[in-house]
């Protein structure tokens, strides 16, 4: 009986200790990697972080507008910048432009620990080199990726310093537009360089 009273008293003391008010210092403690608002800081662990869903959809809203995420979209996830960190690339048919439909492509990366995003609009049924050949309301172009040899990059693409992963957009009517990542930006500050055979 005496042992039960001692254990009971010990249990109540522990319960009070666990439910007691936190000290001021404890309430301001911030876990490593999170800021004071509870937001994860990019590269908090000393390494570049993969692109998260939250980061991607935030960029999609900023770059593509309020309605962008409501479109049916395709997503590629993988290391397409050759830095060992997962990137996200999405494509969708954008119907908001008064000039007609465009195929929108959003590239979001944390290459070298720096967040980058670029949006490209590819027109349909135009004579430009950049355009897709056909617009079909029921079958959007298909995005895919392709790993190329260094010989191909040097001899066909003409730059072996580019990341050797191509992001392709196929409408299956003409040669696929392709995009390759370059650490060095083009004159327009784009990292994703266009290529077509």
MARLOVEX-794466 format. One record per residue (C-alpha): residue number from 1; residue in one letter; x, y, z. Coordinates in pm, whole numbers, always signed. Layout:
<lumpa><i>NUM</i><aa>A</aa><px>X</px><py>Y</py><pz>Z</pz></lumpa>
...
// end
This chain:
<lumpa><i>1</i><aa>X</aa><px>+0</px><py>+0</py><pz>+0</pz></lumpa>
<lumpa><i>2</i><aa>X</aa><px>+281</px><py>+238</py><pz>+90</pz></lumpa>
<lumpa><i>3</i><aa>X</aa><px>+457</px><py>+154</py><pz>-238</pz></lumpa>
<lumpa><i>4</i><aa>X</aa><px>+135</px><py>+233</py><pz>-431</pz></lumpa>
<lumpa><i>5</i><aa>X</aa><px>+111</px><py>+579</py><pz>-268</pz></lumpa>
<lumpa><i>6</i><aa>X</aa><px>+474</px><py>+653</py><pz>-354</pz></lumpa>
<lumpa><i>7</i><aa>X</aa><px>+427</px><py>+544</py><pz>-718</pz></lumpa>
<lumpa><i>8</i><aa>X</aa><px>+99</px><py>+737</py><pz>-741</pz></lumpa>
<lumpa><i>9</i><aa>X</aa><px>+264</px><py>+1053</py><pz>-608</pz></lumpa>
<lumpa><i>10</i><aa>X</aa><px>+554</px><py>+1006</py><pz>-851</pz></lumpa>
<lumpa><i>11</i><aa>X</aa><px>+308</px><py>+967</py><pz>-1142</pz></lumpa>
<lumpa><i>12</i><aa>X</aa><px>+125</px><py>+1289</py><pz>-1051</pz></lumpa>
<lumpa><i>13</i><aa>X</aa><px>+454</px><py>+1477</py><pz>-1022</pz></lumpa>
<lumpa><i>14</i><aa>X</aa><px>+557</px><py>+1356</py><pz>-1368</pz></lumpa>
<lumpa><i>15</i><aa>X</aa><px>+220</px><py>+1450</py><pz>-1515</pz></lumpa>
<lumpa><i>16</i><aa>X</aa><px>+244</px><py>+1803</py><pz>-1373</pz></lumpa>
<lumpa><i>17</i><aa>X</aa><px>+596</px><py>+1832</py><pz>-1507</pz></lumpa>
<lumpa><i>18</i><aa>X</aa><px>+490</px><py>+1727</py><pz>-1858</pz></lumpa>
<lumpa><i>19</i><aa>X</aa><px>+182</px><py>+1949</py><pz>-1875</pz></lumpa>
<lumpa><i>20</i><aa>X</aa><px>+324</px><py>+2252</py><pz>-1701</pz></lumpa>
<lumpa><i>21</i><aa>X</aa><px>+372</px><py>+2577</py><pz>-1893</pz></lumpa>
<lumpa><i>22</i><aa>X</aa><px>+676</px><py>+2596</py><pz>-2119</pz></lumpa>
<lumpa><i>23</i><aa>X</aa><px>+942</px><py>+2845</py><pz>-2031</pz></lumpa>
<lumpa><i>24</i><aa>X</aa><px>+989</px><py>+3148</py><pz>-2256</pz></lumpa>
<lumpa><i>25</i><aa>X</aa><px>+1312</px><py>+3005</py><pz>-2397</pz></lumpa>
<lumpa><i>26</i><aa>X</aa><px>+1144</px><py>+2677</py><pz>-2498</pz></lumpa>
<lumpa><i>27</i><aa>X</aa><px>+864</px><py>+2850</py><pz>-2690</pz></lumpa>
<lumpa><i>28</i><aa>X</aa><px>+1115</px><py>+3037</py><pz>-2909</pz></lumpa>
<lumpa><i>29</i><aa>X</aa><px>+1327</px><py>+2732</py><pz>-2990</pz></lumpa>
<lumpa><i>30</i><aa>X</aa><px>+1352</px><py>+2681</py><pz>-3368</pz></lumpa>
<lumpa><i>31</i><aa>X</aa><px>+1448</px><py>+2345</py><pz>-3510</pz></lumpa>
<lumpa><i>32</i><aa>X</aa><px>+1750</px><py>+2345</py><pz>-3742</pz></lumpa>
<lumpa><i>33</i><aa>X</aa><px>+1639</px><py>+2413</py><pz>-4099</pz></lumpa>
<lumpa><i>34</i><aa>X</aa><px>+1314</px><py>+2593</py><pz>-4013</pz></lumpa>
<lumpa><i>35</i><aa>X</aa><px>+1279</px><py>+2968</py><pz>-3974</pz></lumpa>
<lumpa><i>36</i><aa>X</aa><px>+1086</px><py>+3138</py><pz>-3693</pz></lumpa>
<lumpa><i>37</i><aa>X</aa><px>+763</px><py>+3116</py><pz>-3898</pz></lumpa>
<lumpa><i>38</i><aa>X</aa><px>+790</px><py>+2739</py><pz>-3942</pz></lumpa>
<lumpa><i>39</i><aa>X</aa><px>+903</px><py>+2761</py><pz>-4306</pz></lumpa>
<lumpa><i>40</i><aa>X</aa><px>+1180</px><py>+2532</py><pz>-4428</pz></lumpa>
<lumpa><i>41</i><aa>X</aa><px>+1481</px><py>+2732</py><pz>-4545</pz></lumpa>
<lumpa><i>42</i><aa>X</aa><px>+1635</px><py>+2627</py><pz>-4876</pz></lumpa>
<lumpa><i>43</i><aa>X</aa><px>+1968</px><py>+2446</py><pz>-4824</pz></lumpa>
<lumpa><i>44</i><aa>X</aa><px>+1932</px><py>+2447</py><pz>-4445</pz></lumpa>
<lumpa><i>45</i><aa>X</aa><px>+2116</px><py>+2115</py><pz>-4422</pz></lumpa>
<lumpa><i>46</i><aa>X</aa><px>+2412</px><py>+2251</py><pz>-4619</pz></lumpa>
<lumpa><i>47</i><aa>X</aa><px>+2302</px><py>+2074</py><pz>-4938</pz></lumpa>
<lumpa><i>48</i><aa>X</aa><px>+2075</px><py>+2188</py><pz>-5219</pz></lumpa>
<lumpa><i>49</i><aa>X</aa><px>+1721</px><py>+2069</py><pz>-5150</pz></lumpa>
<lumpa><i>50</i><aa>X</aa><px>+1501</px><py>+1895</py><pz>-5409</pz></lumpa>
<lumpa><i>51</i><aa>X</aa><px>+1215</px><py>+2106</py><pz>-5544</pz></lumpa>
<lumpa><i>52</i><aa>X</aa><px>+915</px><py>+2044</py><pz>-5317</pz></lumpa>
<lumpa><i>53</i><aa>X</aa><px>+550</px><py>+2033</py><pz>-5425</pz></lumpa>
<lumpa><i>54</i><aa>X</aa><px>+483</px><py>+2353</py><pz>-5231</pz></lumpa>
<lumpa><i>55</i><aa>X</aa><px>+773</px><py>+2534</py><pz>-5398</pz></lumpa>
<lumpa><i>56</i><aa>X</aa><px>+670</px><py>+2408</py><pz>-5741</pz></lumpa>
<lumpa><i>57</i><aa>X</aa><px>+302</px><py>+2505</py><pz>-5716</pz></lumpa>
<lumpa><i>58</i><aa>X</aa><px>+395</px><py>+2844</py><pz>-5576</pz></lumpa>
<lumpa><i>59</i><aa>X</aa><px>+612</px><py>+2907</py><pz>-5883</pz></lumpa>
<lumpa><i>60</i><aa>X</aa><px>+336</px><py>+2774</py><pz>-6107</pz></lumpa>
<lumpa><i>61</i><aa>X</aa><px>+93</px><py>+3032</py><pz>-5965</pz></lumpa>
<lumpa><i>62</i><aa>X</aa><px>+349</px><py>+3317</py><pz>-5983</pz></lumpa>
<lumpa><i>63</i><aa>X</aa><px>+477</px><py>+3236</py><pz>-6333</pz></lumpa>
<lumpa><i>64</i><aa>X</aa><px>+163</px><py>+3097</py><pz>-6496</pz></lumpa>
<lumpa><i>65</i><aa>X</aa><px>-114</px><py>+3287</py><pz>-6319</pz></lumpa>
<lumpa><i>66</i><aa>X</aa><px>-392</px><py>+3201</py><pz>-6076</pz></lumpa>
<lumpa><i>67</i><aa>X</aa><px>-554</px><py>+2942</py><pz>-6306</pz></lumpa>
<lumpa><i>68</i><aa>X</aa><px>-237</px><py>+2754</py><pz>-6406</pz></lumpa>
<lumpa><i>69</i><aa>X</aa><px>-258</px><py>+2482</py><pz>-6142</pz></lumpa>
<lumpa><i>70</i><aa>X</aa><px>-621</px><py>+2410</py><pz>-6240</pz></lumpa>
<lumpa><i>71</i><aa>X</aa><px>-517</px><py>+2289</py><pz>-6585</pz></lumpa>
<lumpa><i>72</i><aa>X</aa><px>-446</px><py>+1922</py><pz>-6632</pz></lumpa>
<lumpa><i>73</i><aa>X</aa><px>-70</px><py>+1912</py><pz>-6634</pz></lumpa>
<lumpa><i>74</i><aa>X</aa><px>+208</px><py>+1663</py><pz>-6684</pz></lumpa>
<lumpa><i>75</i><aa>X</aa><px>+499</px><py>+1650</py><pz>-6439</pz></lumpa>
<lumpa><i>76</i><aa>X</aa><px>+856</px><py>+1528</py><pz>-6477</pz></lumpa>
<lumpa><i>77</i><aa>X</aa><px>+1058</px><py>+1484</py><pz>-6157</pz></lumpa>
<lumpa><i>78</i><aa>X</aa><px>+1427</px><py>+1400</py><pz>-6163</pz></lumpa>
<lumpa><i>79</i><aa>X</aa><px>+1776</px><py>+1544</py><pz>-6188</pz></lumpa>
<lumpa><i>80</i><aa>X</aa><px>+1762</px><py>+1722</py><pz>-6523</pz></lumpa>
<lumpa><i>81</i><aa>X</aa><px>+2034</px><py>+1980</py><pz>-6443</pz></lumpa>
<lumpa><i>82</i><aa>X</aa><px>+2314</px><py>+1729</py><pz>-6365</pz></lumpa>
<lumpa><i>83</i><aa>X</aa><px>+2373</px><py>+1851</py><pz>-6009</pz></lumpa>
<lumpa><i>84</i><aa>X</aa><px>+2240</px><py>+1550</py><pz>-5817</pz></lumpa>
<lumpa><i>85</i><aa>X</aa><px>+1925</px><py>+1731</py><pz>-5694</pz></lumpa>
<lumpa><i>86</i><aa>X</aa><px>+1569</px><py>+1658</py><pz>-5812</pz></lumpa>
<lumpa><i>87</i><aa>X</aa><px>+1403</px><py>+1922</py><pz>-6029</pz></lumpa>
<lumpa><i>88</i><aa>X</aa><px>+1038</px><py>+1951</py><pz>-6136</pz></lumpa>
<lumpa><i>89</i><aa>X</aa><px>+912</px><py>+2034</py><pz>-6483</pz></lumpa>
<lumpa><i>90</i><aa>X</aa><px>+547</px><py>+2062</py><pz>-6581</pz></lumpa>
<lumpa><i>91</i><aa>X</aa><px>+366</px><py>+2114</py><pz>-6907</pz></lumpa>
<lumpa><i>92</i><aa>X</aa><px>+5</px><py>+2205</py><pz>-6983</pz></lumpa>
<lumpa><i>93</i><aa>X</aa><px>-207</px><py>+2350</py><pz>-7261</pz></lumpa>
<lumpa><i>94</i><aa>X</aa><px>-273</px><py>+2711</py><pz>-7165</pz></lumpa>
<lumpa><i>95</i><aa>X</aa><px>-606</px><py>+2836</py><pz>-7300</pz></lumpa>
<lumpa><i>96</i><aa>X</aa><px>-599</px><py>+3182</py><pz>-7136</pz></lumpa>
<lumpa><i>97</i><aa>X</aa><px>-400</px><py>+3361</py><pz>-7405</pz></lumpa>
<lumpa><i>98</i><aa>X</aa><px>-619</px><py>+3568</py><pz>-7643</pz></lumpa>
<lumpa><i>99</i><aa>X</aa><px>-385</px><py>+3475</py><pz>-7931</pz></lumpa>
<lumpa><i>100</i><aa>X</aa><px>-486</px><py>+3111</py><pz>-7900</pz></lumpa>
<lumpa><i>101</i><aa>X</aa><px>-368</px><py>+2803</py><pz>-7714</pz></lumpa>
<lumpa><i>102</i><aa>X</aa><px>-3</px><py>+2759</py><pz>-7620</pz></lumpa>
<lumpa><i>103</i><aa>X</aa><px>+182</px><py>+2469</py><pz>-7462</pz></lumpa>
<lumpa><i>104</i><aa>X</aa><px>+328</px><py>+2606</py><pz>-7138</pz></lumpa>
<lumpa><i>105</i><aa>X</aa><px>+639</px><py>+2453</py><pz>-6978</pz></lumpa>
<lumpa><i>106</i><aa>X</aa><px>+754</px><py>+2545</py><pz>-6629</pz></lumpa>
<lumpa><i>107</i><aa>X</aa><px>+1109</px><py>+2451</py><pz>-6522</pz></lumpa>
<lumpa><i>108</i><aa>X</aa><px>+1174</px><py>+2475</py><pz>-6145</pz></lumpa>
<lumpa><i>109</i><aa>X</aa><px>+1517</px><py>+2390</py><pz>-6003</pz></lumpa>
<lumpa><i>110</i><aa>X</aa><px>+1734</px><py>+2453</py><pz>-5699</pz></lumpa>
<lumpa><i>111</i><aa>X</aa><px>+2053</px><py>+2422</py><pz>-5900</pz></lumpa>
<lumpa><i>112</i><aa>X</aa><px>+2362</px><py>+2502</py><pz>-5699</pz></lumpa>
<lumpa><i>113</i><aa>X</aa><px>+2140</px><py>+2578</py><pz>-5401</pz></lumpa>
<lumpa><i>114</i><aa>X</aa><px>+1970</px><py>+2869</py><pz>-5579</pz></lumpa>
<lumpa><i>115</i><aa>X</aa><px>+1599</px><py>+2855</py><pz>-5663</pz></lumpa>
<lumpa><i>116</i><aa>X</aa><px>+1536</px><py>+2914</py><pz>-6033</pz></lumpa>
<lumpa><i>117</i><aa>X</aa><px>+1220</px><py>+2897</py><pz>-6242</pz></lumpa>
<lumpa><i>118</i><aa>X</aa><px>+1155</px><py>+2964</py><pz>-6608</pz></lumpa>
<lumpa><i>119</i><aa>X</aa><px>+830</px><py>+2951</py><pz>-6803</pz></lumpa>
<lumpa><i>120</i><aa>X</aa><px>+819</px><py>+2890</py><pz>-7179</pz></lumpa>
<lumpa><i>121</i><aa>X</aa><px>+519</px><py>+2915</py><pz>-7409</pz></lumpa>
<lumpa><i>122</i><aa>X</aa><px>+533</px><py>+2708</py><pz>-7727</pz></lumpa>
<lumpa><i>123</i><aa>X</aa><px>+281</px><py>+2807</py><pz>-7998</pz></lumpa>
<lumpa><i>124</i><aa>X</aa><px>+76</px><py>+2560</py><pz>-8202</pz></lumpa>
<lumpa><i>125</i><aa>X</aa><px>+32</px><py>+2548</py><pz>-8581</pz></lumpa>
<lumpa><i>126</i><aa>X</aa><px>+279</px><py>+2821</py><pz>-8668</pz></lumpa>
<lumpa><i>127</i><aa>X</aa><px>+566</px><py>+2821</py><pz>-8912</pz></lumpa>
<lumpa><i>128</i><aa>X</aa><px>+826</px><py>+2918</py><pz>-8651</pz></lumpa>
<lumpa><i>129</i><aa>X</aa><px>+1103</px><py>+2672</py><pz>-8564</pz></lumpa>
<lumpa><i>130</i><aa>X</aa><px>+991</px><py>+2697</py><pz>-8201</pz></lumpa>
<lumpa><i>131</i><aa>X</aa><px>+628</px><py>+2593</py><pz>-8271</pz></lumpa>
<lumpa><i>132</i><aa>X</aa><px>+446</px><py>+2261</py><pz>-8244</pz></lumpa>
<lumpa><i>133</i><aa>X</aa><px>+282</px><py>+2139</py><pz>-8565</pz></lumpa>
<lumpa><i>134</i><aa>X</aa><px>-66</px><py>+2043</py><pz>-8450</pz></lumpa>
<lumpa><i>135</i><aa>X</aa><px>-318</px><py>+2135</py><pz>-8184</pz></lumpa>
<lumpa><i>136</i><aa>X</aa><px>-556</px><py>+1860</py><pz>-8077</pz></lumpa>
<lumpa><i>137</i><aa>X</aa><px>-804</px><py>+1943</py><pz>-7800</pz></lumpa>
<lumpa><i>138</i><aa>X</aa><px>-831</px><py>+1579</py><pz>-7699</pz></lumpa>
<lumpa><i>139</i><aa>X</aa><px>-461</px><py>+1486</py><pz>-7700</pz></lumpa>
<lumpa><i>140</i><aa>X</aa><px>-206</px><py>+1734</py><pz>-7562</pz></lumpa>
<lumpa><i>141</i><aa>X</aa><px>+162</px><py>+1707</py><pz>-7656</pz></lumpa>
<lumpa><i>142</i><aa>X</aa><px>+357</px><py>+1459</py><pz>-7444</pz></lumpa>
<lumpa><i>143</i><aa>X</aa><px>+655</px><py>+1563</py><pz>-7234</pz></lumpa>
<lumpa><i>144</i><aa>X</aa><px>+939</px><py>+1320</py><pz>-7178</pz></lumpa>
<lumpa><i>145</i><aa>X</aa><px>+1310</px><py>+1318</py><pz>-7100</pz></lumpa>
<lumpa><i>146</i><aa>X</aa><px>+1599</px><py>+1159</py><pz>-7285</pz></lumpa>
<lumpa><i>147</i><aa>X</aa><px>+1956</px><py>+1095</py><pz>-7173</pz></lumpa>
<lumpa><i>148</i><aa>X</aa><px>+2211</px><py>+1162</py><pz>-7445</pz></lumpa>
<lumpa><i>149</i><aa>X</aa><px>+2574</px><py>+1057</py><pz>-7483</pz></lumpa>
<lumpa><i>150</i><aa>X</aa><px>+2850</px><py>+1316</py><pz>-7455</pz></lumpa>
<lumpa><i>151</i><aa>X</aa><px>+2934</px><py>+1245</py><pz>-7820</pz></lumpa>
<lumpa><i>152</i><aa>X</aa><px>+2577</px><py>+1335</py><pz>-7920</pz></lumpa>
<lumpa><i>153</i><aa>X</aa><px>+2596</px><py>+1653</py><pz>-7713</pz></lumpa>
<lumpa><i>154</i><aa>X</aa><px>+2920</px><py>+1756</py><pz>-7884</pz></lumpa>
<lumpa><i>155</i><aa>X</aa><px>+2843</px><py>+1649</py><pz>-8241</pz></lumpa>
<lumpa><i>156</i><aa>X</aa><px>+2467</px><py>+1705</py><pz>-8276</pz></lumpa>
<lumpa><i>157</i><aa>X</aa><px>+2370</px><py>+1964</py><pz>-8015</pz></lumpa>
<lumpa><i>158</i><aa>X</aa><px>+2705</px><py>+2142</py><pz>-8047</pz></lumpa>
<lumpa><i>159</i><aa>X</aa><px>+2781</px><py>+2194</py><pz>-7677</pz></lumpa>
<lumpa><i>160</i><aa>X</aa><px>+2912</px><py>+1913</py><pz>-7455</pz></lumpa>
<lumpa><i>161</i><aa>X</aa><px>+2903</px><py>+2146</py><pz>-7151</pz></lumpa>
<lumpa><i>162</i><aa>X</aa><px>+2522</px><py>+2136</py><pz>-7140</pz></lumpa>
<lumpa><i>163</i><aa>X</aa><px>+2354</px><py>+1884</py><pz>-6911</pz></lumpa>
<lumpa><i>164</i><aa>X</aa><px>+2296</px><py>+1578</py><pz>-7131</pz></lumpa>
<lumpa><i>165</i><aa>X</aa><px>+1928</px><py>+1530</py><pz>-7036</pz></lumpa>
<lumpa><i>166</i><aa>X</aa><px>+1684</px><py>+1660</py><pz>-7295</pz></lumpa>
<lumpa><i>167</i><aa>X</aa><px>+1331</px><py>+1761</py><pz>-7199</pz></lumpa>
<lumpa><i>168</i><aa>X</aa><px>+1122</px><py>+1680</py><pz>-7508</pz></lumpa>
<lumpa><i>169</i><aa>X</aa><px>+774</px><py>+1785</py><pz>-7620</pz></lumpa>
<lumpa><i>170</i><aa>X</aa><px>+619</px><py>+1555</py><pz>-7880</pz></lumpa>
<lumpa><i>171</i><aa>X</aa><px>+309</px><py>+1623</py><pz>-8088</pz></lumpa>
<lumpa><i>172</i><aa>X</aa><px>+407</px><py>+1322</py><pz>-8308</pz></lumpa>
<lumpa><i>173</i><aa>X</aa><px>+371</px><py>+1527</py><pz>-8626</pz></lumpa>
<lumpa><i>174</i><aa>X</aa><px>+711</px><py>+1694</py><pz>-8649</pz></lumpa>
<lumpa><i>175</i><aa>X</aa><px>+1051</px><py>+1693</py><pz>-8476</pz></lumpa>
<lumpa><i>176</i><aa>X</aa><px>+1022</px><py>+1741</py><pz>-8102</pz></lumpa>
<lumpa><i>177</i><aa>X</aa><px>+1137</px><py>+2068</py><pz>-7947</pz></lumpa>
<lumpa><i>178</i><aa>X</aa><px>+1398</px><py>+1993</py><pz>-7681</pz></lumpa>
<lumpa><i>179</i><aa>X</aa><px>+1540</px><py>+2189</py><pz>-7390</pz></lumpa>
<lumpa><i>180</i><aa>X</aa><px>+1880</px><py>+2141</py><pz>-7227</pz></lumpa>
<lumpa><i>181</i><aa>X</aa><px>+1998</px><py>+2296</py><pz>-6902</pz></lumpa>
<lumpa><i>182</i><aa>X</aa><px>+2302</px><py>+2526</py><pz>-6910</pz></lumpa>
<lumpa><i>183</i><aa>X</aa><px>+2470</px><py>+2667</py><pz>-6600</pz></lumpa>
<lumpa><i>184</i><aa>X</aa><px>+2579</px><py>+2961</py><pz>-6810</pz></lumpa>
<lumpa><i>185</i><aa>X</aa><px>+2275</px><py>+3164</py><pz>-6913</pz></lumpa>
<lumpa><i>186</i><aa>X</aa><px>+2195</px><py>+3279</py><pz>-7262</pz></lumpa>
<lumpa><i>187</i><aa>X</aa><px>+2175</px><py>+3650</py><pz>-7343</pz></lumpa>
<lumpa><i>188</i><aa>X</aa><px>+1817</px><py>+3658</py><pz>-7210</pz></lumpa>
<lumpa><i>189</i><aa>X</aa><px>+1916</px><py>+3501</py><pz>-6873</pz></lumpa>
<lumpa><i>190</i><aa>X</aa><px>+1751</px><py>+3168</py><pz>-6966</pz></lumpa>
<lumpa><i>191</i><aa>X</aa><px>+1917</px><py>+2851</py><pz>-6837</pz></lumpa>
<lumpa><i>192</i><aa>X</aa><px>+1698</px><py>+2618</py><pz>-7048</pz></lumpa>
<lumpa><i>193</i><aa>X</aa><px>+1823</px><py>+2629</py><pz>-7406</pz></lumpa>
<lumpa><i>194</i><aa>X</aa><px>+1603</px><py>+2535</py><pz>-7700</pz></lumpa>
<lumpa><i>195</i><aa>X</aa><px>+1720</px><py>+2276</py><pz>-7954</pz></lumpa>
<lumpa><i>196</i><aa>X</aa><px>+1554</px><py>+2106</py><pz>-8251</pz></lumpa>
<lumpa><i>197</i><aa>X</aa><px>+1703</px><py>+1869</py><pz>-8509</pz></lumpa>
// end
